Amino acid sequence: MSRGYAARLAAAALALVAALSVAACSDGAPARPEPVPGGAKALPGPVPQGLALRPTPSGVPGAPAVTGPLTDGSRVAFADLWADRPVVLVFFTSWCDQCAQRQDALSELARTYRDKVVFVGVAGEDKADDLHRYLREHRVEYPVVVDDDGAIWRSYAVREPPAVVMVAKGGALLRGWPGGVDAPTLDGKLRELVLAS
């Protein structure tokens, strides 16, 4: 091996090491993958102190207490979510035009009521990549259940997206909107039926 070739090889190796060093994290730890949108990290925090809720009307049927996988594979029980605060279920798919038209406003409403009211997406008939892209594009920051077999949709009598369901603290089924609902109307109903302040 000639001296010139060996020098070029050593220089190339040093350049590769330098490039890898620059690309690595400064503390030497491996880069952390971005959290999957709609996964367990999107579950609500503690209930805000002093959360005032309206009493649930008597004679209201209970919502189906189902369990399903979130987008990151962790499981969530709806009954655990509505045990201490109201829940809004948003049934959607990434390919639904009407869902996409209303999603940004619903995402903003969910941020407004963060931890007071739990928004939960229920995605059906979707491919994982399309669903994750939709969640990122529309800044969906609440948990999303993946209903691949349609069992949760059927338990709530949802035939096609969009649909929205409002559940009181404790699990009473307050209101449903087949065909979905716009954010201002949903906001008004949350104030009328659920939130006392």
C-alpha positions in Angstrom: 0.0 0.0 0.0 1.5 3.4 -1.0 2.0 6.1 1.6 -0.3 8.5 -0.3 -3.1 5.9 -0.4 -2.7 5.2 3.3 -2.8 8.9 4.1 -6.0 9.4 2.1 -7.6 6.4 3.8 -6.6 7.7 7.3 -8.0 11.2 6.4 -11.3 9.7 5.1 -11.6 7.7 8.4 -11.0 10.8 10.5 -13.6 12.8 8.5 -16.1 10.0 9.0 -15.4 9.9 12.8 -15.7 13.7 12.9 -19.0 13.7 11.0 -20.4 11.0 13.3 -19.3 13.0 16.4 -21.1 16.1 15.2 -24.3 14.2 14.5 -24.3 12.6 17.9 -26.1 14.2 20.9 -23.8 16.5 22.9 -24.2 14.4 26.1 -23.4 11.1 24.2 -26.9 9.8 24.8 -28.6 8.3 21.7 -31.2 10.5 20.1 -34.7 9.9 21.5 -37.4 9.1 19.1 -40.2 11.6 18.7 -43.3 10.5 20.8 -46.0 8.9 18.7 -48.9 11.4 18.4 -52.0 10.3 20.2 -50.1 7.9 22.5 -49.8 7.6 26.3 -47.9 10.9 26.6 -51.1 12.6 25.4 -53.2 11.3 28.4 -54.4 14.1 30.7 -52.6 15.3 33.7 -54.2 15.7 37.2 -57.7 17.1 37.4 -57.5 20.9 38.0 -58.2 21.9 41.6 -61.7 23.4 42.0 -63.1 21.9 38.7 -66.8 22.7 38.9 -69.1 20.4 37.0 -72.9 20.5 36.5 -74.8 17.6 38.0 -75.6 14.8 35.6 -79.3 14.6 34.7 -81.1 11.5 36.1 -82.1 8.7 33.9 -79.3 9.2 31.4 -77.9 5.9 30.0 -74.3 4.9 30.6 -71.7 5.2 27.8 -70.1 1.9 26.7 -67.0 1.4 28.9 -64.6 0.0 26.3 -60.9 -0.4 26.3 -58.6 0.1 23.3 -55.0 0.6 22.2 -53.6 4.1 21.7 -51.5 4.9 18.7 -48.3 3.9 20.6 -49.8 0.5 21.6 -50.5 1.3 25.2 -54.1 0.6 26.3 -56.6 2.9 27.8 -60.0 2.3 29.5 -62.6 4.9 28.8 -64.0 4.4 32.3 -60.7 5.4 33.8 -60.8 8.7 31.8 -64.4 9.6 32.8 -64.0 8.6 36.4 -63.0 12.1 37.4 -63.9 14.4 34.6 -66.0 14.6 31.4 -64.9 13.1 28.1 -65.5 14.0 24.5 -65.0 11.2 22.0 -64.1 12.2 18.4 -64.7 9.4 15.9 -62.7 10.1 12.7 -60.5 8.8 9.9 -57.6 10.4 8.2 -59.3 10.2 4.8 -62.5 11.9 5.9 -62.7 15.4 4.4 -65.3 16.6 6.8 -63.1 15.4 9.7 -60.1 17.3 8.4 -62.2 20.5 7.9 -63.2 20.5 11.6 -60.2 19.0 13.2 -58.0 22.1 13.7 -60.8 23.8 15.6 -61.5 20.7 17.7 -57.8 20.4 18.4 -57.8 24.1 19.6 -60.9 23.4 21.8 -59.2 20.4 23.3 -56.2 22.6 24.2 -58.6 25.2 25.8 -60.1 22.6 28.1 -57.0 20.6 28.6 -57.3 18.4 31.8 -60.8 19.8 32.5 -62.4 17.7 29.7 -60.6 14.8 28.1 -60.8 14.7 24.4 -60.2 11.2 23.0 -59.9 10.4 19.3 -61.2 7.1 18.0 -59.7 6.3 14.6 -61.1 3.6 12.5 -60.4 2.1 9.0 -57.0 3.8 8.8 -53.3 3.0 8.0 -50.8 3.9 10.7 -48.7 6.2 8.6 -51.8 8.1 7.3 -53.2 8.4 10.8 -49.9 9.7 12.3 -49.5 12.2 9.4 -53.1 13.4 10.1 -52.5 13.8 13.8 -49.3 15.9 13.2 -50.9 18.1 10.5 -53.9 18.9 12.6 -51.9 19.2 15.9 -54.0 16.6 17.6 -52.5 16.6 21.1 -55.0 14.3 22.9 -55.0 10.5 23.1 -56.2 8.6 20.1 -57.5 5.0 20.2 -57.0 2.8 17.2 -60.2 0.9 16.5 -58.9 -1.4 13.7 -61.8 -3.9 14.0 -64.5 -1.3 14.4 -65.7 -2.7 17.7 -65.6 0.6 19.6 -67.4 2.4 16.7 -70.1 -0.3 16.7 -70.5 0.0 20.5 -71.3 3.7 20.0 -73.5 3.1 16.9 -71.1 5.0 14.7 -71.5 4.0 11.1 -69.3 6.5 9.4 -67.1 9.5 10.3 -67.2 12.0 11.7 -69.2 11.6 14.9 -68.8 13.2 18.4 -70.0 11.9 21.7 -70.1 13.8 25.0 -69.8 11.8 28.3 -70.3 13.2 31.8 -68.0 12.5 34.7 -69.0 9.1 35.9 -69.9 7.8 32.4 -73.4 9.1 31.6 -73.9 9.5 27.9 -75.0 13.1 27.5 -75.1 13.8 23.8 -74.0 12.5 20.5 -73.6 14.1 17.0 -73.7 11.6 14.1 -72.1 13.5 11.3 -69.9 15.5 13.7 -70.2 18.9 15.2 -68.4 22.2 14.8 -66.2 23.5 17.6 -68.3 26.5 18.6 -71.4 24.3 19.0 -69.5 21.7 21.0 -68.0 24.5 23.2 -71.5 25.8 23.9 -72.8 22.3 24.8 -69.8 21.7 27.1 -70.7 24.9 29.0 -74.4 24.1 29.0 -74.3 20.5 30.0 -70.9 19.8 31.7 -68.9 22.8 33.0 -70.3 24.9 35.8 -67.8 27.7 35.6 
